[in-house]
């Protein structure tokens, strides 16, 4: 049995997950991940819920929770009690299944537990904590690692769970999950990809460890959400721009950037809407526009350093 501390949850797992197992914990477990062939075959009811990438990824509403199918040979059940995940796969597929467990399945479980898993990296800089939101290919990972090199602390790589703690909206650090970077990003950062482990065989994406002294491991009040929106090549803009996003556009933005919400839109949004209201009321959201090729990386980093959750000149 493997033991992990992920998002401050004490997890026991029958399959090895792609994260650091050295951060041990005491007391009773909070999450159990079981692996058994055929464990998802006996649901009394099952209804199609959603799909992604033309049906490559599928989800179903079943008795007691959600069934997620990340491929033809893997089925993962997430219990609505927020305490159990079942993996139905051949042991030869456990590595691929583990990626889905630590990604989509864990995000769904976090939602069942009352968190909002924002699809964002999260860093702490100059005493403020920022979740960085971006579409794929925009450069979120590149910016995150450049911020780490400029003294930022690392909380989360891809999923930043937000919840209400002591009347504040806080982000929960991943604690044990490392960063994942494409080879192109590793090259751009001047690192040697051969020093890192591919997340799957023959895949050009790698697990990139974050040093312990760079990690922030306790929950932090979140000061702002930063949306990266680079200029298109046809836009003749020279300077980095910052604008605050307000009003009716905030809720669609949160929905679009909630990790794994696509798996069960109707059910999961019922869990999330009260938290969305709290986020909108208490966390400012800013849009950062910059040249896509990061030629102004230094300026962008200085812009982020200048942020304050109480005031910003825009």
LOBA-510817 format. One record per residue: residue in one letter; y, x, z of N, C-alpha, C in turn. Coordinates in steps of 0.05 Angstrom, whole numbers, padded with zeros to 5 digits, always signed. Each point is the difference from the previous one (the first is absolute). Layout:
AYXZYXZYXZ;...
***
This chain:
X-00024+00017+00000+00024-00017+00000+00025+00018+00000;X+00018-00006-00018+00025+00015-00002+00022-00015+00016;X+00018+00016+00013+00021-00012+00016+00027+00010-00011;X+00019-00019-00004+00026+00006-00011+00022-00014+00015;X+00023+00012+00000+00025-00013+00009+00017-00004-00025;X+00001-00025-00009+00016-00007-00024+00020-00022+00008;X+00026+00005-00005+00020-00019+00007-00002-00009+00029;X-00007+00019+00018-00003-00005+00028-00021-00021+00006;X-00020-00002-00017-00023-00017+00004-00025+00018+00004;X-00015-00006+00020-00024+00016+00007-00023-00011-00017;X-00009+00016-00019-00019-00009-00020-00027+00015+00002;X-00022-00014+00000-00026+00011-00003-00011-00009-00027;X-00010+00020-00015-00009-00006-00028-00027+00012-00005;X-00017-00015-00014-00026+00010-00008+00001+00016-00026;X+00023+00000-00013+00004+00018-00023+00023+00018+00005;X+00000+00023-00012+00021+00020+00004+00024-00008-00016;X+00024+00000+00012+00024-00007-00013+00016+00025-00007;X+00017-00001-00021+00015+00023-00009+00024+00006+00018;X-00005+00007+00025+00022+00006+00018-00009+00019+00022;X+00019+00008+00016-00006+00020+00021-00014-00014+00023;X-00023+00010+00007-00016-00012+00022+00004+00015+00027;X+00018+00019+00000+00004+00017+00024+00017-00014+00021;X+00014-00021-00008+00017-00014+00020-00016-00021+00014;X-00013+00008+00022-00018-00017+00014+00015-00020+00018;X-00015-00018+00012+00013-00020+00017-00020-00008+00022;X+00012-00011+00021-00016-00010+00023+00002-00031+00001;X-00018-00011+00016+00001-00029+00003-00016-00014-00021;X+00000-00027+00000-00017-00015-00018+00011+00001-00029;X-00018-00002-00019+00008-00001-00028+00015-00027-00006;X+00017+00000-00020+00014-00024-00009-00010-00010-00027;X-00010+00018-00017-00009-00007-00027-00028+00012-00004;X-00018-00016-00012-00026+00009-00007-00003-00002-00031;X-00009+00022-00012-00006+00000-00029-00030+00004-00003;X-00014-00020-00010-00029+00001-00002-00007+00004-00030;X-00023+00012-00004-00010+00004-00028-00028-00009-00001;X-00006-00021-00016-00027-00010-00003-00003-00013-00027;X-00020+00008-00015-00005-00011-00026-00008-00029+00003;X+00014-00018-00016-00006-00028+00001+00014-00015+00022;X+00018+00013+00015+00013-00013+00023+00020-00022-00009;X+00008+00000-00026+00019-00020-00009-00012-00021-00017;X-00026-00004+00002-00014-00019-00018-00004-00028+00011;X+00007-00005+00025-00008-00025+00013+00024-00017+00008;X+00022+00001-00013+00023-00016+00007-00006-00030-00007;X+00008-00018+00018-00005-00028-00006+00018-00011-00021;X+00023+00011-00003+00019-00009-00021+00014+00025-00011;X+00006-00002-00025+00015+00022-00013+00017-00012-00023;X+00025+00009-00001+00018-00011-00020+00017+00023-00012;X+00002+00001-00026+00016+00021-00013+00029-00001+00010;X+00011+00023+00006+00027+00002+00011+00019+00013-00020;X-00006+00025-00009+00018+00014-00017-00014+00023-00013;X+00014+00013-00019-00010+00023-00013+00023+00018-00009;X-00007+00025-00007+00020+00020-00008-00012+00018-00021;X+00016+00011-00017-00009+00018-00021-00021-00013-00017;X+00006-00025-00009-00019-00014-00018-00026-00007+00012;X-00001-00002+00027-00025-00007+00013-00016+00024+00011;X+00010+00024-00004-00014+00023+00011-00001-00002+00030;X+00022-00009+00012+00001-00006+00029+00001-00030+00004;X-00017-00010+00018-00002-00029+00004-00001-00006+00030;X+00009-00025+00007-00002-00008+00027-00008-00029+00002;X-00013-00008+00022-00011-00027+00004+00005-00009+00028;X+00007-00025+00003+00001-00012+00027-00028-00008+00008;X-00009+00009+00024-00026-00006+00010+00001-00008+00029;X-00022-00009+00011-00001-00008+00028+00010+00022+00018;X+00021-00004+00014+00008+00019+00020+00018+00022-00009;X+00008+00000-00026+00017+00022-00008+00002+00003-00030;X+00001+00025-00009+00005+00007-00029-00022+00019-00009;X-00010-00006-00024-00019+00018-00014+00015+00015-00022;X+00000+00026+00002+00014+00017-00020-00021+00016-00016;X+00003-00001-00027-00019+00014-00017+00015+00020-00017;X+00001+00025+00008+00014+00021-00015-00015+00011-00024;X-00024-00010-00004-00016+00010-00023-00026-00016-00001;X-00015+00004-00021-00025-00016-00004-00021+00005+00021;X+00001+00023+00014-00021+00007+00019+00009+00000+00029;X+00025-00008+00005+00010+00001+00027+00012-00026+00008;X-00007-00010+00024+00012-00024+00011+00008+00006+00029;X+00024-00009+00007+00011+00005+00027+00010-00026+00012;X-00010-00007+00024+00009-00024+00014+00018+00008+00023;X+00024-00013+00000+00019+00004+00022+00002-00025+00016;X-00008+00002+00026-00001-00024+00017+00028-00008+00009;X+00005-00026+00000+00027-00010+00007+00006+00005+00030;X-00020+00008+00016+00006+00007+00028+00014+00026+00003;X+00003+00015-00023+00014+00025+00001-00015+00022+00014;X-00027-00003+00003-00015+00020+00016-00024+00011-00015;X-00007-00011-00023-00024+00008-00014+00004+00003-00030;X-00013+00021-00011-00002+00004-00029-00030+00006-00005;X-00011-00014-00020-00027+00005-00009+00000+00012-00028;X-00016+00021-00003-00002+00014-00026-00028-00005-00011;X-00001-00012-00024-00025-00006-00014-00001+00018-00025;X-00013+00022+00002-00001+00019-00022-00023+00019+00004;X-00009+00011-00022-00021+00021+00001+00013+00025+00012;X-00015+00015+00016+00012+00025+00012+00012+00019-00020;X-00010+00000-00025+00011+00017-00021+00029-00008-00007;X+00008-00024+00008+00027-00010-00006+00018+00000+00024;X-00009+00012+00022+00015-00001+00025+00027+00014-00003;X+00002+00022-00015+00025+00014-00003+00021-00018-00013;X-00008-00014-00021+00019-00018-00013+00006-00024+00018;X-00020-00010+00014+00004-00023+00018+00019+00008+00023;X-00002+00025+00009+00017+00008+00022+00029+00000-00008;X+00006+00007-00025+00028-00001-00009+00010-00029+00001;X-00016-00019-00008+00008-00028+00001+00003-00010+00028;X-00018+00010+00018+00003-00008+00028+00026+00010+00012;X+00006+00025-00004+00024+00012+00012+00026-00010-00015;X-00003-00013-00022+00023-00010-00015+00002-00030+00002;X-00010-00014-00020+00003-00029-00001-00012-00014+00024;X-00024+00006+00007-00014-00014+00022+00015+00003+00026;X+00009+00024+00006+00014+00004+00025+00028-00014+00000;X+00012-00001-00024+00026-00015-00002-00004-00030+00006;X-00021-00011-00012-00006-00028+00005-00006-00005+00030;X-00015+00018+00012-00006-00002+00029+00026+00002+00016;X+00018+00017-00007+00026+00002+00014+00015-00026-00002;X-00001-00013-00023+00014-00026-00003-00012-00020+00019;X-00027-00001+00001-00013-00018+00018+00008+00005+00029;X+00008+00025+00006+00008+00007+00027+00030-00003+00005;X+00014-00010-00020+00028-00006+00003+00020+00021-00009;X-00010+00020-00014+00018+00021-00011+00008-00007-00029;X+00022+00012-00009+00008-00002-00028-00005+00028-00012;X-00021+00004-00016-00005+00026-00012+00017+00005-00025;X+00024+00011+00004+00017+00005-00022-00011+00023-00017;X+00000-00003-00026-00010+00021-00018+00022+00021-00002;X+00000+00019+00018+00021+00020+00002-00009+00024+00016;X+00012+00023-00006-00002+00023+00018+00021-00003+00022;X-00004+00015+00021+00019-00003+00022+00005+00028+00013;X+00026+00006+00003+00007+00026+00012+00022-00005+00021;X+00003+00020+00018+00021-00001+00020+00018+00025-00005;X+00026-00005-00003+00019+00021-00007+00026-00005+00016;X+00009+00021+00014+00024-00001+00016+00000-00024+00020;X-00024-00004+00011-00003-00021+00020-00002-00028-00010;X+00000-00004-00027-00004-00026-00011-00026-00002-00016;X-00012-00023-00001-00026-00004-00012+00004-00018-00025;X-00010+00010-00023+00004-00014-00025-00027-00005-00014;X-00004-00024-00010-00022-00006-00018+00010+00002-00028;X-00014+00015-00017+00009+00005-00028-00018-00016-00018;X+00012-00019-00014-00014-00018-00018+00005+00008-00029;X-00020-00002-00016+00004+00007-00029-00024-00011-00016;X+00005-00005-00025-00021-00006-00019-00016+00025-00006;X-00024-00003-00010-00016+00023-00007+00014+00017-00021;X-00002+00027+00003+00012+00018-00019+00029+00006+00003;X+00013-00012+00020+00029+00003+00004+00006+00027+00014;X-00019+00009+00016+00005+00026+00014+00001-00002+00030;X-00012-00021+00011+00000-00004+00029-00013+00024+00015;X-00023+00009-00010-00014+00022+00013+00016+00026-00003;X+00011+00004-00023+00016+00025-00004+00024+00000+00019;X+00014-00022+00003+00022-00001+00018-00009+00003+00029;X-00022-00013+00007-00010+00002+00028-00006+00029+00007;X-00013+00014-00018-00007+00028+00007+00024+00018+00000;X+00020-00006-00017+00025+00016+00002+00015-00006+00026;X-00002-00024+00010+00012-00007+00026-00014+00015+00022;X-00027+00001-00001-00015+00016+00020+00008+00029+00000;X+00005+00011-00024+00009+00028-00001+00029+00003+00010;X+00014-00022+00003+00027+00002+00011+00001-00010+00029;X-00022+00001+00014+00000-00005+00028-00008-00028+00009;X-00008-00017-00019-00007-00028+00007-00028+00000+00013;X-00004-00019+00017-00026-00005+00012-00016-00021-00016;X-00026+00003-00001-00017-00017-00016-00013-00022+00017;X+00003-00025-00008-00013-00022+00013-00023-00011-00017;X+00006-00007-00025-00019-00013-00017+00003+00009-00029;X-00021-00002-00015+00000+00009-00028+00003-00023-00019;X-00016-00020+00002-00001-00021-00021+00003-00028+00012;X-00008-00004+00025+00003-00025+00013+00014+00004+00027;X+00022-00015+00003+00016+00002+00025+00000-00027+00014;X-00017-00004+00020-00002-00026+00013+00024-00005+00019;X+00013-00023-00004+00023-00007+00017-00008-00023+00018;X+00008+00001+00025-00005-00022+00019+00022-00001+00020;X+00001-00022+00015+00020-00004+00021-00011+00011+00026;X+00015+00019+00012-00008+00012+00025+00025+00001+00018;X-00002-00014+00023+00022+00000+00020+00026-00008-00014;X+00000-00021-00015+00024-00011-00013+00011+00018-00022;X-00016+00020-00008+00009+00018-00022-00021+00000-00022;X+00009+00005-00024-00019+00002-00022-00008+00030-00003;X-00025+00005+00004-00010+00028+00001-00020+00005-00022;X-00002+00025-00009-00020+00008-00019-00022+00016+00016;X-00025-00006-00007-00022+00013+00014-00011+00023-00017;X+00001+00024+00011-00009+00024-00016-00030-00002-00007;X-00007+00012-00022-00029+00000-00008-00016+00018+00018;X+00012+00019+00013-00013+00018+00020-00019+00020-00014;X-00020-00010-00014-00021+00018-00010-00003+00001-00030;X+00014-00018-00014-00002+00000-00030+00018+00022-00011;X-00010+00014-00020+00016+00020-00013+00014-00011-00025;X+00016+00016-00012+00013-00008-00025-00019+00002-00023;X+00005-00016-00021-00015+00001-00025+00020+00005-00022;X-00005+00021-00016+00018+00007-00021-00015+00005-00026;X+00012-00009-00022-00010+00007-00027+00005+00029-00005;X-00017+00012-00017+00003+00028-00007+00028+00006-00010;X+00011-00018-00016+00027+00005-00011+00021+00002+00022;X-00003-00016+00021+00019+00002+00023-00005+00026+00015;X-00025+00008+00003-00006+00025+00014+00012+00024-00016;X-00003-00001-00026+00012+00021-00017+00030+00000+00003;X+00012-00023+00000+00029-00002+00002+00011+00011+00026;X-00017-00003+00021+00008+00010+00026-00007+00029+00004;X-00011+00013-00021-00006+00028+00002-00024+00008+00017;X-00019-00019+00003-00024+00005+00016-00024+00004-00018;X-00021+00011+00010-00024+00005-00015-00020-00023+00005;X-00005-00016-00020-00017-00023+00003-00029+00008+00007;X-00008+00024-00007-00028+00009+00006-00005+00004+00030;X+00021-00001+00016-00004+00003+00029-00006-00027+00013;X+00001-00022-00016-00003-00026+00011-00025-00014-00010;X-00009-00021+00013-00024-00014-00007+00007-00025-00017;X-00013-00003-00023+00004-00024-00016-00008-00025+00016;X+00014-00022-00003-00007-00024+00015-00026-00012-00010;X-00006+00005-00026-00026-00006-00012-00007+00022-00019;X-00026+00005-00005-00007+00020-00020+00012-00006-00027;X+00010+00021-00013+00011-00003-00027+00026-00016-00001;X+00012-00005+00023+00026-00014+00000+00022+00020+00005;X+00023-00004-00013+00022+00019+00001+00019-00006+00023;X-00010-00012+00021+00016-00006+00024-00014+00013+00024;X+00016+00009+00019-00011+00018+00021+00010-00009+00028;X-00017+00005+00020+00009-00002+00028+00016+00025+00007;X+00024-00004+00009+00017+00023+00008+00007-00003+00029;X-00011+00018+00017+00004-00002+00029+00029+00003+00008;X+00008-00013+00021+00026+00003+00012-00004+00014+00027;X+00015+00022+00004-00004+00015+00025+00007-00016+00025;X-00014+00005+00021+00004-00015+00025+00028+00000+00010;X+00014+00023-00002+00027+00002+00010+00020-00016-00017;X-00009-00008-00024+00018-00016-00017-00004-00030+00004;X-00020-00007+00015-00007-00029+00004+00016-00012+00024;X+00008-00025-00005+00010-00017+00022-00022-00020+00006;X-00011+00001+00024-00024-00016+00006+00004-00024+00017;X+00024-00004+00010+00006-00024+00016+00016-00020-00016;X-00003-00026+00005+00015-00021-00014+00030+00005+00002;X+00014-00005-00022+00029+00005-00001+00015-00025-00010;X+00023-00005+00013+00017-00021-00011+00009+00008-00028;X-00003-00018-00019+00007+00006-00027+00029-00006-00005;X+00014+00019-00013+00029-00003-00003+00008-00010-00027;X-00016+00004-00021+00007-00010-00026-00024+00001-00019;X+00000-00018-00019-00018+00002-00023+00016+00011-00024;X-00011+00020-00013+00014+00012-00022-00016-00005-00026;X+00011-00014-00018-00012-00006-00026+00009+00020-00021;X-00019+00015-00011+00006+00019-00021+00001-00014-00027;X+00022+00003-00014+00003-00013-00026+00014+00019-00019;X-00014+00019-00012+00013+00020-00017+00013-00012-00025;X+00021+00013-00009+00013-00008-00024-00019+00004-00024;X+00002-00018-00019-00015+00004-00025+00014+00021-00016;X-00015+00013-00018+00012+00022-00016+00023-00009-00017;X+00001-00026-00006+00022-00011-00017+00026-00005+00016;X-00003+00001+00027+00024-00005+00017+00014+00026+00004;X+00026+00000-00007+00016+00024+00002+00013+00002+00028;X-00016+00006+00020+00009+00001+00027-00002+00029+00010;X+00020+00010+00014+00000+00028+00008-00005+00003+00030;X+00006-00020+00017-00001+00004+00029-00021-00018+00012;X-00010+00008+00023-00018-00017+00015+00016-00024+00011;X-00012-00023-00001+00014-00025+00009-00016-00013+00022;X+00014-00011+00019-00012-00015+00022+00013-00027+00002;X-00017-00021+00000+00010-00027+00005-00018-00015+00020;X+00012-00017+00015-00016-00016+00019-00010-00025-00013;X-00025-00007+00004-00012-00024-00011+00001-00022+00022;X+00011-00023-00007+00002-00021+00019-00007-00027-00013;X-00001-00021+00016-00003-00027-00010-00027-00007-00010;X-00001-00017-00020-00025-00012-00009-00019+00019-00014;X+00009+00024-00007-00018+00019-00014-00018+00015+00020;X+00005-00002+00026-00015+00015+00019-00029-00009+00003;X-00004-00026+00001-00027-00010+00004-00018+00007-00024;X+00008-00005-00025-00016+00009-00022-00006+00030+00000;X+00019+00016+00009-00004+00029+00001-00022+00006+00020;X+00000-00013+00024-00020+00005+00020-00028-00009-00010;X+00000-00023-00013-00026-00010-00011-00011+00019-00021;X+00017+00010-00017-00009+00019-00021-00011+00026+00011;X+00011+00008+00023-00007+00026+00011-00016-00002+00026;X-00014-00022+00003-00019-00002+00023-00028+00008-00011;X-00011+00021+00012-00025+00011-00010-00023-00020+00003;X-00014-00005-00022-00025-00016-00001+00005-00030+00003;X+00025-00009+00000+00005-00029+00002-00012-00015-00023;X-00004+00013-00023-00011-00013-00023-00028-00011+00005;X-00015+00011+00019-00028-00008+00005-00003-00029+00008;X+00020-00010+00015-00002-00028+00009+00029-00010+00004;X+00014-00005-00022+00029-00007+00003+00006-00023+00018;X-00015-00022-00002+00006-00024+00015-00005+00004+00030;X-00023+00010+00007-00007+00004+00028+00016+00021+00013;X+00002+00023-00013+00014+00023+00013+00029-00005+00003;X+00013-00014-00018+00028-00005+00003+00006-00018+00024;X-00020-00017+00008+00004-00016+00024+00001+00019+00024;X-00015+00021+00000+00001+00019+00022+00027+00016+00000;X+00011+00004-00023+00022+00019-00003+00028-00012+00002;X+00004-00025-00007+00027-00010-00002+00016+00003+00025;X-00010-00006+00024+00016+00004+00024+00009+00029+00003;X-00017+00019-00007+00008+00028+00002+00021+00007-00022;X-00003-00011-00024+00020+00004-00020+00028-00008+00009;X+00001-00023+00014+00026-00010+00010+00012+00021+00019;X-00017+00010+00018+00010+00020+00019+00009+00026-00014;X-00015+00008-00020+00008+00024-00014+00027-00004-00014;X+00003-00022-00013+00025-00006-00015+00024-00001+00019;X-00004-00010+00024+00022-00003+00019+00007+00027+00014;X-00019+00018+00001+00004+00024+00017+00000+00027-00014;X-00011+00001-00024-00003+00026-00013+00017+00000-00026;X+00020+00017-00003+00015+00002-00025-00017+00012-00022;X+00005-00009-00024-00015+00009-00024+00020+00012-00019;X-00004+00024-00010+00018+00013-00018-00015+00008-00025;X+00014-00001-00023-00010+00009-00025+00013+00027-00007;X-00017+00019-00006+00009+00027-00008-00005+00004-00030;X+00021+00006-00015-00002+00005-00028+00006+00029-00006;X-00015+00013-00017+00002+00028-00004-00013+00007-00027;X+00004+00024-00010-00013+00008-00025-00030+00003+00005;X-00015-00011-00018-00029-00001+00003-00014+00027+00003;X+00011+00020-00013-00013+00026+00001+00007+00017+00025;X+00014-00013+00019+00006+00012+00026+00017+00026-00003;X+00016+00001-00021+00018+00024-00003+00020+00000+00023;X+00005-00023+00012+00019-00001+00022-00015-00004+00027;X-00024+00012+00003-00016-00003+00024+00016+00007+00025;X+00015+00022-00001+00016+00008+00023+00020-00021+00008;X+00013-00012-00020+00020-00021+00006-00013-00024+00011;X-00024-00007-00010-00014-00024+00010-00009+00004+00029;X-00009+00024+00006-00008+00006+00028+00024-00001+00018;X+00022+00011-00008+00024-00001+00016+00010-00029+00004;X-00003-00016-00020+00007-00029+00002-00017-00013+00022;X-00026+00005+00000-00018-00011+00020+00007+00010+00027;X+00006+00026+00002+00008+00011+00026+00025-00013+00012;X+00017-00011-00017+00025-00011+00009-00003-00029+00010;X-00024-00012-00004-00004-00027+00008+00002-00004+00030;X+00010-00023+00007-00002-00009+00028-00007-00030-00001;X-00017-00009+00018-00008-00028+00000+00023-00018+00009;X+00022+00012+00010+00022-00017+00009+00022-00002-00021;X+00004+00021-00015+00021-00001-00021-00006+00020-00022;X+00009-00007-00024-00003+00018-00023+00022-00007-00019;X+00011+00020-00012+00021-00004-00020-00013-00005-00027;X+00005-00023-00012-00012-00006-00026+00022-00011-00018;
***
